[in-house]
Amino acid sequence: GVFLSQHSIEPTARCLAGRPTMGAALGASLGAAAAAAAGGFAGGWVAQRVGGGSGGKGGDRASAASGHTAAAAAPSALAAPPLPSASVVSPTTNARGPSRAAKLRALLSRGRIISMPCCYDALTARLVERMGFELTFMTGFGVSAAHGYPDCQLVSYQEMLATAFSICSSLQDIPCFGDGDTGYGNSVNVKRTVRGYAQAGLAGIMIEDQVAPKRCGHTCGKAVVSFDEAVSRVRAACDARDEGPQDIVIMARTDARASEGLDEAIRRCQEFVKAGADITFLEAPLDEEEMLRYCREVPGYKMANMLPSGKTPILPERRLEEIGFAIAAYPLTLLSVGMRAQEQALQLLKDGQSTSALELDFEALKERVGFNAYYREEERYQDT
């Protein structure tokens, strides 16, 4: 027969301990196999070690129950001791406290508008956090620009995912949304995109109803998919959130205002909420009255997109909060201001002039890119 020992299962147990849904299912399967092979004790112990997590958001997913049941079947005299509680992490927490998705949900629940400058790489994300903002957003426009392309979905899912990993690695504490565009395919692709973004560490993802390849919401040539397909995308995104091991906030966006009219855009947002979206985003309302109507007729959290020279009026955050918005996004501020400053510096160099008045001193630059933090870490591990 086959004997599954503590030493052979322990690495798998620890790998899966933070992934309760997957752990429970695998725990039950391995437990049954081990019980048949080793007289029962190993089966219960494997299920306890691998499948004993809390089981999804709120700790109540049914799939976790099979792991706990199998664990309870093990004879107590032979069962190995349980893993430390810190190694069993629910999707709403991690070893240091609430997950980023949980932090985002807490921010939204305060009832005050959240100012959200958008980032497009690890450095701009770090600057947003350094300046004390509580939330940021990986903008597809900015990531596309950083790759040398306009925002017409020329950048792939993998390129966006790589940027998401980089951004999330650079952030110490604050949550970050990710622009998921159209989900990069049909509803099954949407689910993969949502899960990938959650695995990268993003707290939220935005999925929209444009026809692929999509484009910036304030440019010409936009088109949207049918009502049913739009709702299907959002439902798939919500299913991926609810079925996956990591929580993630779903923002459902419609661009139907431009081609189908405000009534249809509102109808879509209403249905997105019914499908399970946490936040809706009606892109490019044309005036304050349209913004008021959207907030009156669509329940739940809503985002306003503050793009200078765009189609939507720029309003103070206090007024946006009065209207009913939960988030004020500034999608291109860092990209636009940064490009303008770089062009000014390049023009000065071209004219043979100094750029020193525009530059940070070297010590400040080192601090912003992380040298001081690196030095502190280096000192921790120097030989004494």
C-alpha positions as CSV (number, residue, x, y, z in Angstrom):
1,G,0.0,0.0,0.0
2,V,0.8,3.7,-0.1
3,F,1.5,5.6,3.1
4,L,1.1,9.4,3.0
5,S,3.3,10.8,5.7
6,Q,3.4,14.2,7.4
7,H,6.7,15.0,5.6
8,S,5.3,14.2,2.1
9,I,2.1,16.2,2.6
10,E,3.3,19.1,4.7
11,P,4.7,21.2,1.7
12,T,1.4,20.9,-0.1
13,A,-0.6,21.7,3.0
14,R,1.3,24.9,3.6
15,C,1.1,25.9,-0.1
16,L,-2.6,25.6,-0.1
17,A,-3.4,26.8,3.4
18,G,-4.0,30.3,2.2
19,R,-6.3,29.1,-0.6
20,P,-9.3,27.7,1.4
21,T,-11.6,26.7,-1.5
22,M,-8.9,24.9,-3.4
23,G,-7.4,23.5,-0.2
24,A,-10.7,22.1,1.1
25,A,-11.5,20.3,-2.2
26,L,-8.0,18.9,-2.5
27,G,-8.0,18.0,1.2
28,A,-11.1,15.9,0.8
29,S,-9.8,14.1,-2.2
30,L,-6.4,13.4,-0.7
31,G,-8.0,12.4,2.5
32,A,-10.2,9.8,0.9
33,A,-7.2,8.4,-1.0
34,A,-5.0,8.3,2.1
35,A,-7.8,6.7,4.2
36,A,-8.0,3.8,1.7
37,A,-4.2,3.5,1.6
38,A,-3.2,3.9,5.2
39,G,-6.1,2.7,7.3
40,G,-7.9,6.0,7.8
41,F,-5.6,8.1,10.0
42,A,-3.7,9.8,7.1
43,G,-6.9,10.6,5.3
44,G,-8.3,12.7,8.1
45,W,-5.0,14.3,8.8
46,V,-4.4,15.3,5.2
47,A,-7.8,16.8,5.0
48,Q,-7.2,18.7,8.2
49,R,-3.9,20.1,7.0
50,V,-4.8,20.9,3.5
51,G,-8.5,21.6,3.6
52,G,-9.0,23.1,7.0
53,G,-9.1,26.8,5.9
54,S,-12.0,29.1,6.5
55,G,-13.5,28.6,3.1
56,G,-14.0,31.8,1.2
57,K,-15.4,35.2,2.0
58,G,-16.9,35.2,5.4
59,G,-15.6,31.7,6.0
60,D,-18.9,30.0,5.0
61,R,-18.2,28.4,1.6
62,A,-19.6,24.9,1.5
63,S,-16.5,23.5,-0.1
64,A,-14.6,24.0,3.1
65,A,-16.9,21.8,5.0
66,S,-15.7,18.6,3.4
67,G,-12.2,19.3,4.6
68,H,-13.3,19.8,8.2
69,T,-15.5,16.7,8.1
70,A,-12.7,14.5,6.8
71,A,-10.4,16.0,9.5
72,A,-12.8,15.2,12.2
73,A,-12.9,11.5,11.2
74,A,-9.2,11.0,12.1
75,P,-8.5,9.1,15.4
76,S,-7.4,11.8,17.8
77,A,-4.6,9.7,19.2
78,L,-2.9,9.6,15.8
79,A,-3.9,12.9,14.2
80,A,-1.0,15.3,13.8
81,P,-1.3,18.7,15.5
82,P,-3.1,21.4,13.6
83,L,-1.2,24.0,11.6
84,P,-0.8,27.4,13.4
85,S,-3.8,29.6,12.9
86,A,-1.7,32.2,11.1
87,S,-1.1,29.8,8.2
88,V,-4.8,29.5,7.5
89,V,-5.7,32.8,5.8
90,S,-9.1,33.7,4.6
91,P,-9.6,35.7,1.3
92,T,-10.5,38.8,3.4
93,T,-7.4,38.7,5.6
94,N,-3.7,38.1,5.3
95,A,-0.9,37.6,7.9
96,R,-0.9,41.3,8.5
97,G,-4.6,42.0,8.6
98,P,-7.4,42.7,6.2
99,S,-6.8,42.0,2.5
100,R,-6.7,44.9,0.1
101,A,-10.2,44.1,-1.2
102,A,-11.4,44.2,2.4
103,K,-9.7,47.6,2.9
104,L,-11.4,48.9,-0.3
105,R,-14.8,47.7,1.0
106,A,-14.1,49.4,4.3
107,L,-13.2,52.7,2.5
108,L,-16.4,52.5,0.5
109,S,-18.5,51.8,3.6
110,R,-17.5,55.1,5.3
111,G,-19.9,57.1,3.2
112,R,-17.4,59.7,2.2
113,I,-16.1,60.3,-1.3
114,I,-12.7,58.8,-2.1
115,S,-10.2,60.8,-4.1
116,M,-8.4,58.3,-6.5
117,P,-5.5,59.5,-8.6
118,C,-4.7,56.8,-11.2
119,C,-1.3,55.2,-11.7
120,Y,0.2,53.4,-14.7
121,D,3.4,51.8,-13.2
122,A,5.1,50.9,-9.9
123,L,6.6,54.4,-9.5
124,T,3.5,56.4,-10.0
125,A,1.6,54.0,-7.7
126,R,4.2,54.5,-5.0
127,L,3.9,58.3,-5.4
128,V,0.2,58.2,-5.0
129,E,0.6,56.2,-1.7
130,R,3.5,58.4,-0.6
131,M,1.3,61.5,-0.9
132,G,-1.3,60.1,1.4
133,F,-4.1,59.0,-0.9
134,E,-6.1,56.0,0.2
135,L,-6.8,54.4,-3.2
136,T,-5.4,54.2,-6.7
137,F,-6.3,52.7,-10.0
138,M,-4.1,51.1,-12.7
139,T,-5.4,53.0,-15.8
140,G,-5.4,51.2,-19.2
141,F,-4.8,54.5,-20.9
142,G,-1.7,55.1,-18.9
143,V,-0.3,51.5,-19.2
144,S,-0.9,51.7,-22.9
145,A,0.9,55.0,-23.2
146,A,3.8,53.6,-21.1
147,H,4.1,50.8,-23.7
148,G,4.0,53.3,-26.5
149,Y,0.4,52.8,-27.7
150,P,-2.9,54.6,-27.6
151,D,-5.7,53.2,-25.5
152,C,-7.2,51.1,-28.2
153,Q,-6.6,47.7,-26.5
154,L,-3.3,47.2,-28.3
155,V,-1.8,46.1,-24.9
156,S,-2.6,42.5,-24.0
157,Y,-3.9,40.9,-20.9
158,Q,-0.5,39.6,-20.0
159,E,1.1,43.0,-20.3
160,M,-1.6,44.5,-18.1
161,L,-1.2,41.6,-15.6
162,A,2.6,42.1,-15.5
163,T,2.0,45.8,-14.7
164,A,-0.5,44.8,-12.0
165,F,2.0,42.6,-10.3
166,S,4.6,45.4,-10.4
167,I,2.2,48.0,-9.0
168,C,0.9,45.7,-6.2
169,S,4.5,44.8,-5.2
170,S,5.3,48.5,-4.9
171,L,2.4,49.4,-2.7
172,Q,2.8,49.0,1.0
173,D,-0.8,49.3,2.2
174,I,-3.4,51.0,0.0
175,P,-5.7,49.1,-2.4
176,C,-5.6,49.4,-6.1
177,F,-8.2,48.9,-8.8
178,G,-7.2,47.4,-12.2
179,D,-8.6,48.3,-15.6
180,G,-9.8,44.9,-17.0
181,D,-11.1,46.4,-20.2
182,T,-13.5,44.0,-21.9
183,G,-12.2,41.0,-20.1
184,Y,-10.1,40.0,-23.1
185,G,-12.7,37.7,-24.7
186,N,-15.9,36.1,-23.9
187,S,-17.4,35.5,-20.4
188,V,-15.0,32.7,-19.7
189,N,-12.1,35.0,-20.5
190,V,-13.6,37.6,-18.2
191,K,-13.5,35.0,-15.3
192,R,-9.8,34.3,-16.0
193,T,-9.0,38.0,-16.1
194,V,-10.7,38.6,-12.8
195,R,-8.9,35.8,-11.1
196,G,-5.6,36.8,-12.6
197,Y,-6.0,40.4,-11.3
198,A,-7.0,39.1,-7.9
199,Q,-3.9,36.9,-7.8
200,A,-1.7,39.8,-8.7
201,G,-3.0,41.6,-5.6
202,L,-5.4,44.1,-7.0
203,A,-8.3,45.0,-4.7
204,G,-10.7,45.7,-7.6
205,I,-11.2,45.3,-11.3
206,M,-13.3,47.2,-13.8
207,I,-15.0,45.3,-16.6
208,E,-16.8,47.2,-19.4
209,D,-19.3,46.7,-22.2
210,Q,-17.4,48.0,-25.2
211,V,-16.9,46.0,-28.4
212,A,-13.3,44.7,-28.6
213,P,-11.0,46.3,-29.3
214,K,-12.1,48.9,-26.9
215,R,-10.9,52.5,-26.7
216,C,-10.7,55.4,-24.3
217,G,-14.2,56.4,-23.2
218,H,-13.8,60.0,-24.2
219,T,-12.7,59.4,-27.8
220,C,-14.6,58.7,-31.0
221,G,-15.5,55.4,-32.6
222,K,-16.8,53.6,-29.5
223,A,-19.4,50.8,-29.8
224,V,-20.9,48.6,-27.1
225,V,-22.0,44.9,-27.1
226,S,-25.6,43.9,-26.7
227,F,-27.4,44.3,-23.4
228,D,-27.4,40.6,-22.8
229,E,-23.7,40.2,-23.5
230,A,-22.8,43.1,-21.3
231,V,-24.7,41.6,-18.4
232,S,-23.2,38.2,-19.0
233,R,-19.7,39.8,-18.7
234,V,-20.6,41.3,-15.4
235,R,-22.2,38.1,-14.1
236,A,-19.1,36.1,-15.1
237,A,-16.9,38.7,-13.3
238,C,-19.0,38.4,-10.1
239,D,-19.0,34.6,-10.3
240,A,-15.2,34.6,-10.5
241,R,-15.1,36.8,-7.5
242,D,-17.5,34.6,-5.5
243,E,-15.9,31.3,-6.6
244,G,-12.3,32.2,-6.4
245,P,-9.9,32.0,-3.4
246,Q,-9.2,35.7,-3.3
247,D,-11.9,38.5,-2.9
248,I,-11.9,41.3,-5.4
249,V,-14.3,44.2,-5.9
250,I,-16.2,44.3,-9.2
251,M,-16.7,47.6,-10.9
252,A,-19.1,47.3,-13.9
253,R,-18.7,50.1,-16.6
254,T,-20.9,51.0,-19.4
255,D,-20.0,53.2,-22.4
256,A,-23.6,53.0,-23.8
257,R,-24.2,56.7,-23.2
258,A,-22.4,57.7,-26.4
259,S,-24.1,55.4,-28.8
260,E,-27.3,54.2,-27.1
261,G,-28.3,57.1,-25.0
262,L,-28.6,57.8,-21.3
263,D,-31.7,55.7,-20.8
264,E,-29.9,52.6,-22.0
265,A,-26.7,53.4,-20.0
266,I,-28.8,53.6,-16.8
267,R,-30.7,50.4,-17.7
268,R,-27.4,48.6,-18.0
269,C,-26.0,49.9,-14.7
270,Q,-29.2,48.9,-13.0
271,E,-28.9,45.4,-14.3
272,F,-25.2,45.3,-13.5
273,V,-26.1,45.8,-9.8
274,K,-28.7,43.0,-10.0
275,A,-25.9,40.8,-11.4
276,G,-23.8,41.4,-8.4
277,A,-21.5,44.3,-9.3
278,D,-20.1,46.1,-6.2
279,I,-19.7,49.5,-8.1
280,T,-21.0,50.9,-11.3
281,F,-19.4,53.4,-13.6
282,L,-21.4,55.2,-16.3
283,E,-18.8,56.6,-18.6
284,A,-19.0,60.2,-20.0
285,P,-22.3,61.7,-18.9
286,L,-22.6,65.0,-20.6
287,D,-23.7,67.4,-17.8
288,E,-24.5,67.6,-14.1
289,E,-28.2,66.7,-14.6
290,E,-27.2,63.4,-16.3
291,M,-24.9,62.7,-13.4
292,L,-27.7,63.5,-10.9
293,R,-30.1,61.2,-12.8
294,Y,-27.6,58.3,-12.9
295,C,-27.1,58.6,-9.1
296,R,-30.8,58.8,-8.4
297,E,-31.8,55.8,-10.5
298,V,-28.9,53.4,-9.9
299,P,-28.4,51.9,-6.4
300,G,-25.0,51.2,-4.9
301,Y,-21.6,52.8,-5.1
302,K,-20.7,54.8,-8.2
303,M,-17.6,56.4,-9.7
304,A,-17.1,59.7,-11.4
305,N,-14.3,60.1,-14.0
306,M,-12.7,63.6,-13.8
307,L,-10.9,64.1,-17.1
308,P,-10.0,67.7,-18.0
309,S,-11.2,68.5,-21.5
310,G,-13.3,65.3,-21.5
311,K,-17.0,65.0,-22.0
312,T,-18.0,65.1,-18.4
313,P,-17.9,68.3,-16.4
314,I,-15.2,68.6,-13.7
315,L,-16.9,69.1,-10.4
316,P,-15.4,69.6,-6.9
317,E,-15.3,66.5,-4.8
318,R,-17.8,67.9,-2.3
319,R,-20.3,68.4,-5.0
320,L,-19.7,64.9,-6.4
321,E,-20.4,63.5,-3.0
322,E,-23.6,65.5,-2.7
323,I,-24.7,64.1,-6.1
324,G,-24.1,60.5,-4.9
325,F,-20.7,59.4,-6.1
326,A,-18.4,57.3,-3.9
327,I,-15.2,57.7,-5.9
328,A,-13.7,60.6,-7.8
329,A,-11.1,59.2,-10.3
330,Y,-8.4,61.3,-11.9
331,P,-7.3,59.0,-14.7
332,L,-4.7,60.9,-16.6
333,T,-3.4,63.6,-14.1
334,L,0.0,61.9,-13.4
335,L,0.5,60.9,-17.0
336,S,-0.4,64.3,-18.4
337,V,1.5,66.4,-15.9
338,G,4.5,64.1,-16.2
339,M,4.6,64.3,-19.9
340,R,4.3,68.1,-19.8
341,A,7.2,68.4,-17.3
342,Q,9.4,66.0,-19.4
343,E,8.7,67.9,-22.6
344,Q,9.7,71.2,-20.8
345,A,12.9,69.6,-19.6
346,L,13.7,68.2,-23.0
347,Q,13.1,71.6,-24.6
348,L,15.5,73.3,-22.1
349,L,18.1,70.7,-23.0
350,K,17.5,71.2,-26.7
351,D,18.0,75.0,-26.2
352,G,21.2,74.4,-24.2
353,Q,19.7,75.5,-20.9
354,S,19.8,74.0,-17.4
355,T,17.0,71.8,-16.1
356,S,18.1,72.0,-12.5
357,A,15.1,74.2,-11.5
358,L,12.7,71.4,-12.6
359,E,14.6,68.5,-11.0
360,L,14.5,67.0,-7.6
361,D,17.8,67.0,-5.7
362,F,19.5,63.6,-5.8
363,E,18.8,62.7,-2.2
364,A,15.1,63.3,-2.7
365,L,15.1,61.3,-5.9
366,K,16.8,58.4,-4.1
367,E,14.3,58.4,-1.3
368,R,11.3,58.4,-3.8
369,V,12.6,55.4,-5.7
370,G,13.4,53.4,-2.6
371,F,17.1,53.6,-1.8
372,N,16.6,54.6,1.8
373,A,14.2,51.8,2.4
374,Y,16.6,49.4,0.7
375,Y,19.5,50.6,3.0
376,R,17.3,50.1,6.1
377,E,16.6,46.5,5.0
378,E,20.2,45.9,4.2
379,E,21.2,46.9,7.7
380,R,18.8,44.4,9.2
381,Y,20.7,41.5,7.7
382,Q,24.3,42.7,8.1
383,D,26.5,40.4,10.1
384,T,27.0,41.7,13.7
